Amino acid sequence: MTVGFILIKATSNYEHKVYDKLSKLSEIVKLHPASGEYHFIAQIETDSYDKLKSIDVEKIKSIEGVLRTKIITEPKF
């Protein structure tokens, strides 16, 4: 299992809309508001890193108001 965190930056004035849409995604285990460069931290558990990237690109980045994302995951040694 791959546990990853996706940092999400939203367009100004879209934060609430983005949060509402993110909170409806079944792949997100936990969703936290944040302050600073990114507005949200989404925790996702998947079968693989490739699936994590797919969720980021196909589901999160496709939400209107999402400017950029950054994936943080556990290192595989």
C-alpha positions in Angstrom: 0.0 0.0 0.0 1.2 3.5 -0.8 0.3 6.4 1.5 0.7 9.8 0.0 -0.1 13.4 0.8 -1.1 15.8 -1.9 -0.6 19.5 -1.2 -3.1 21.6 -3.1 -3.1 25.2 -4.0 -6.4 26.9 -5.0 -7.1 30.0 -6.9 -8.1 33.0 -4.7 -11.8 33.0 -3.9 -12.2 29.3 -5.0 -11.0 27.8 -1.7 -14.4 26.8 -0.5 -15.5 25.4 -3.8 -12.3 23.4 -4.1 -12.7 22.1 -0.6 -16.3 21.0 -1.2 -15.3 19.1 -4.4 -12.2 17.5 -2.7 -14.2 16.3 0.2 -16.4 14.3 -2.2 -13.6 12.3 -3.6 -13.7 8.8 -2.2 -9.9 8.3 -2.7 -9.2 11.0 -0.1 -8.9 9.4 3.4 -8.4 12.8 5.2 -8.5 16.4 4.0 -7.1 19.2 6.0 -7.1 23.0 5.4 -3.6 24.5 5.5 -2.1 28.0 5.5 0.9 29.2 3.6 1.8 28.2 0.0 -0.8 25.4 -0.2 -4.4 25.6 1.0 -5.2 21.9 1.5 -3.4 18.6 2.4 -5.1 15.4 1.2 -4.1 12.0 2.5 -4.6 9.2 0.0 -4.0 5.5 0.4 -3.6 3.5 -2.9 -2.2 0.3 -4.3 0.8 2.1 -6.0 2.5 5.3 -6.6 1.2 5.3 -10.2 -2.3 5.2 -8.9 -1.5 8.1 -6.6 -0.3 10.1 -9.6 -3.3 9.2 -11.6 -5.7 10.5 -8.8 -3.7 13.7 -8.7 -3.8 14.3 -12.5 -7.2 12.9 -13.4 -9.3 13.9 -10.3 -7.6 16.6 -8.3 -6.0 18.8 -11.0 -9.2 18.6 -13.0 -11.2 20.5 -10.3 -11.9 24.1 -11.3 -9.9 26.4 -9.1 -6.9 24.1 -8.4 -3.7 25.9 -9.4 -1.1 23.3 -8.6 -0.4 20.2 -6.5 2.6 18.5 -5.0 2.8 14.9 -4.0 4.7 13.8 -0.9 5.0 10.1 -0.2 7.0 7.6 1.8 10.4 6.8 0.3 10.9 3.3 -1.1 14.3 1.9 -0.4 
